[in-house]
């Protein structure tokens, strides 16, 4: 990529903090290694290293909006501070081109004793604007912030929402080349958020590059062209916003429950009843091919073979689908569709198919169990563990756990 087209270039960026167990260890680290070197000893280390970021590299083009997602403590805010220049890296480099306006932690860059007006002038001056330039945009800033007469009051009297209104108004009206937003919009009401989204769209169209950090995956998918996922201080994934947000969501829910995913399904693990066993279960896509990844709105077919280890009466087949976090998403039997398999003798096999169409499960990772029962469900012939696993993905934004079939229509 031509470097002229770049707004931000991050290369092999790392940040390490020295963690001391006691204040005395900090003093020892300052004094002891020097004395140890003078006496010919190997210097001892009195701290442990914590790498907040490790070997991060990416580029952001001019006019591009990039989201940064990750769990709390993953290193997102550290990365933003390194880009803004408020922290120095341990290793690697950050190159930025143009004026950076940043909304980092709440109230950062504001003097609580100054009035809103004084803070506007101070912040704009720090960003390189002259008094004349500040005066020309001051009324627009005040109108956008919409905090009324509080503009003349010390900001220590402001609510968190007023803080963000004024800080965002300053950031977007100083004509930044790079705008950095760290969870700032989460404290605003819906009216202010809508106003901010319109402004973000407007400055993006003028060529401003935007770094957007949020835990609201819906907003990230809507606002951002591309998303960077930071996990445990490392870059886990970067790409199209919908794809990366889905993978992040799936990863986050897999850590909430006790059900592990994915599960190897080369062997069908099942209970030993002495009555029957599932000899085979396969998952097929819309093209009739075996698959472990399915689309929202597509088909999921399960083909199964039940082998009798004793004579079986008429039977029904049951299925349970669990999300990776253990949430029970689906539980139903063939009885609901009046489908019953005939009695069979020992050694004989039953074959069948379950067809889920359209697939209504939201993007995520899932585990499946099958069972075979008498028609009154009182006797279990066979029951698998959660031995089959599959994933659901889509190329558009989704919300919730279930995509219900429905019809939308425009009425006059």
N, C-alpha and C positions, 0 to 999 in steps of 0.2 A: 504493500500500500504506500502511495506517495505520502511522505511525511508532512507535506503542505496541507493535506486533507485531514490531518489528525488534530484533535483537540487535547487528548490525553494519551500518553504512552507510559504504561507501567511495565517494568522489566525486572523479573527475578526479585520482586519486592518481599522483604522479610522484616519483621519487627520482633525483637526479643526483649523481655523484661526480666530484671533480676529480682527474684523473690527471696526475701530474708525472713527467717523464722522469728527472730527477735531483733530489737534495735541494736543490741550489742554486736550482733553478727554484721550489721552494716558498718559499724566502727572498725571491727576486726578486718573487714574486707578493704577498708581504706588504708589501714596501717600495716597489718601483718604481712601481706605479700611483698611489700617493699623491703621490710626487714629480712624476710626469708630469702629474697634474692641477694641482699648484701652479704648474708652469711653462707651463700652457696646452696641453699635449700630450694627444692621445687616449691613454688608458691601454691598455697592451699586456697581453695575456693570456698567461701562461706555463704554462698547463695545457690539457689537452684534456678535454672533457666525456664522461662515460660515463653514459648513462641506464639504470640498472638496472631501472626501471619507468617507464612512460610512459602517462599518462592512463587509469588503471584505475578502473572504476566497477562496483560491484555491491552488492547488499543480501542479508543473511542473516536469515531469520526466527528467532524464538525457537523452540527445539526442533528446528531443522533441522540436518542433518549434511551438510556440503559438503566435497567433496574438491578439492584443488588439485594439478594435475599439470603436468608440463613437464620438459624436459630439464635436465640440470645447467647452472647458470648462467643459467637463464631468468628468474629473479627471484622464485622461490617463497619462499625464506627471507627475502629482503628484505621481501616483502609481509607475512609473518607478524610480523616484527620491528616494522614500522610499525603493524600492528594492535595488537600488544602494548604499544606505546609505548616500546620500547627504541631506536628510531630516529625521527628527525624527518623529515617529508616535505619535499621541495623545493617541490612544489606540491600542491594538492588537500587533502583532509581525510579523517579517519577518525573516525567516531563509534561508540562501543561503550557498551552498557548492561549494567551488572552486573560481577561479579567475574570476572577472567580468570585461568585457570590454564594455564600453557604449558609444554610439553616441547619446547624448541627444540634447539639443538646439545647433544651429550652432555656432561653435567656442568654445564651452565649453571645458575647460581643456587645451586650448592653450594660451600661452602668446603672445600677438600680437607683442611685441618687439623682440621676439626670432625668429631666422630663422626656416625654416622647419626642418632642421637637428637637431637643438637644441630642438625643440618641440618633435620630435620623441624620442630622448633620454630621455627627461624629462617625457613624458607620459609612455614610456615603464618602466622606473625606478619606477614610481608611482605604476604601476601594478605589481611590484615585480621582474622584470627581472634584471639580473646582466649586467654589461657593456659587458662582453663576449657574453652573450645571445643576447643582442641588436645588437652588431656588426655582429653576425652570420645571423641575419634576416634583417639587414638594407637595403642591396641591393634589397632584395625581396620587401620590403616596398616601396622603391623609384620606382622600376619598376612597381609595381601595381598602385601607385598613378599617375604615368605618368605626372608629372608636370615639367619635365626637369630641367633646371638650377634654377628654382624658389625654389628648395629645399634649396638653400643657401641664399635666400632672407627672410626678415622679413615677417611673415604671415599676418601682417596688410596690405600688398600689394596684398594679394590673393583675387581672386574672390570667391563667395560663392561655386562655383563648385570645385575650387581648395582646399578650406577648407575641403569639404566633402571627396574629393578623398584621401587626406592625412590622415584625421581622420579615415576613413574606413580602409585604408591600415594598419594603426597602429593597430586598434582594431582586425582585423582578422589574423594578423601575430604574435600576442603575445601569441598564443595558449590559448585562454580563455576557461574556463569551461562554462561560461554563457556570451552570447553576447546580448546586449540590443541595439536595433535600433529604434530611434524615428524620423520617417519621414525624415531620412537623405538622402534616395535615391531619394526623389522627386525633388531635385535640380540638379541631374546629367542627362547627355544626355543618349540616348538609348544605345550607345556603352558601357558607363560606367555601366549602370544598368545591362546589360547582363553580364558584367564581374563580377559584385557584386553577381548576382544570381548564377553563377557558383561557386563562392567562398563560398557562403552560403551553397550550396549543399555539397561542399567538406568538410567543417568543421562540418556540421551536421552529415555526415557519420562517422566522427571521434569521435562523441559522445558529441559535444558541444550543449548545450541547447540554444535556441534562443527565445528572446522576440521581437516581430516585431510589431511596431505601424505604421499604415498608414491609410489614407483616401481612398486609391486606393483599392477598394474591389476586383478587379480582381487579383491583385498581392497577396493580403492576402489569397484568396482562393487557389491560385496556390502554394504558399510557405508554408502555415501553416497546421499542422496536426489538430490543434484545435484552436478555437477562443473564446475569452472572450469579451463580450459586456458590456461596462460601460455606465450607463445612470444616469445623475444627481448624480454622486458620489457613486452609488450602482451597484452591479453586477446584470445586467438584465438577461443575458443568457450566458451559456457556453456549448460548444459542437462542433460537426463536423463543419468544416469551412464553407462549402457551406450552411448548414442549418442556421447557426447563421448570416452569411452575408445577406442571403435572408430576414430574419426577421428584421435585422437592416435596410436594404434598404426599405422594406415596411413601417417600422415605420418612416423613415426619409421623405419619399414622402408624407405620410399622414399628416405631419405638414406643408406642403407647400401650400396646397389649402384650399378652404372653404368647400369642400365636406367632411362630416364626414364619417368615416368608423370604424367598421362595422355598418351597418344600420339594425335595427330589421325588419324582413320581415314577421312577423306573420300576419300582416294586410297589404293589398295592398293599399297604399295611392295613390289616383288618383284624377284627375280633374273631376268635375261634369259637364258633357256636356248635360245631358238629353237625349242622343242618345244611349249610350252603356257604359258598364263597364266591366273591366276584373274581372271575378268571381274567377279565380284561375290561379296562375303561379307557376310552380314547376321546380326545377333544378335537373337533373339526371346525374349520371356518366356513364362510359362505361358499368357498370354492371346493369344499369337500376334502380339503387337505388338513392334516394334523397341524395344530398350532397351539401356542401358549399365549398369544397376544391377539386380542380382539378389539374391534372398534365399537364405540357407542352407536347404537342404531343398527349394527350388523347382526349376524347370526352367530350363535354358539350352539354347537351340536355335541352331545355326549352319546357315544355308542358304548354299550356295555354287554357283557356276557356273564350270566349267573350260572354257576355249576352246582348242582344238587349233590350233597354228601349224604342225604337221606331223602325219603319220599316227601315231596312238598305239596301242600294243598294250594288252592288258588292264591295268588300273591299280588301285592302291590309294591312298587318301587318308590323310594323316597330320596329326596336330595336336600342337602343343606349347603348354603354358600356363606362363608364368613369372610369379612374383610380382614386385612392383615393385622389390624389392631384388636381383633377378636369380636368385632361387632357382627352380630348375626343378621345377615341381610336377606336371606331367602330360606324358607323351609316349607316344602310342600310335597305331596305325593301324587301318584298317578290316579289315585281314587277320585281326586277332585275333577278329573276329566273322564271318569268312568272307564278307565283302562285297567284291566286285570289280566295277569298272565295265568294260563291254565295250569292245572296240577301236572307235576312231572315226577318220574321215578328217579331213584338214586343213580347218579352218573350222567343223567341227561342235563341239557343246558337250555337256558332261556336267553334270548337275545332281545335287545330293545334299544330305543333311542329317545333321548330327551332333547327337544329343540326349543331353545330360548330365542324368540324372535318377536319384535326387535330386541336386541340387548339393551336393557334399561339401566344397567349398573353404571355408576359414574366412574371416571378414571381412577384406577387404584390397582392394588394387588389383592388377589382373592385365593381362598383355599376351599376345597370342595370335599364333601363326604357323601357317600351313597349308602342306602340301606334297603333291605328287602324284608317285607313283613306279611303276615296273614292279613286278610282283607279287613279285619277288625282292629289291626295294629297291635294286637295283644302279644303276639309271638314274633320275635325278631329272627329271621332266617340268616341274615348276613348284615354286617355293618363295617364299613371302612373307617379308618381314621381320616383326619384331614390330610389325605395323602396326595391329592391332586392340587396343583397350583396353576393359576393363570393371571394374566394382566389385562386391563382394559385401558385403552388410550383413545384420544380424539385430537383433532387438529383445530378445535375451537374452544372457546372459554366455556366452562361449566361450573355450576354451583351445586352444593348439596351432595347427598349420597346416592340419589336415584333420579334418573332421567325418565319421567313418566310419559308414556305415549299420550299424545293429545293433538287436538286440532285448533289452530288459531284462524280467526276469520275477521275481516274488516266489515263492519256493519255501518249502514248509513244512519 
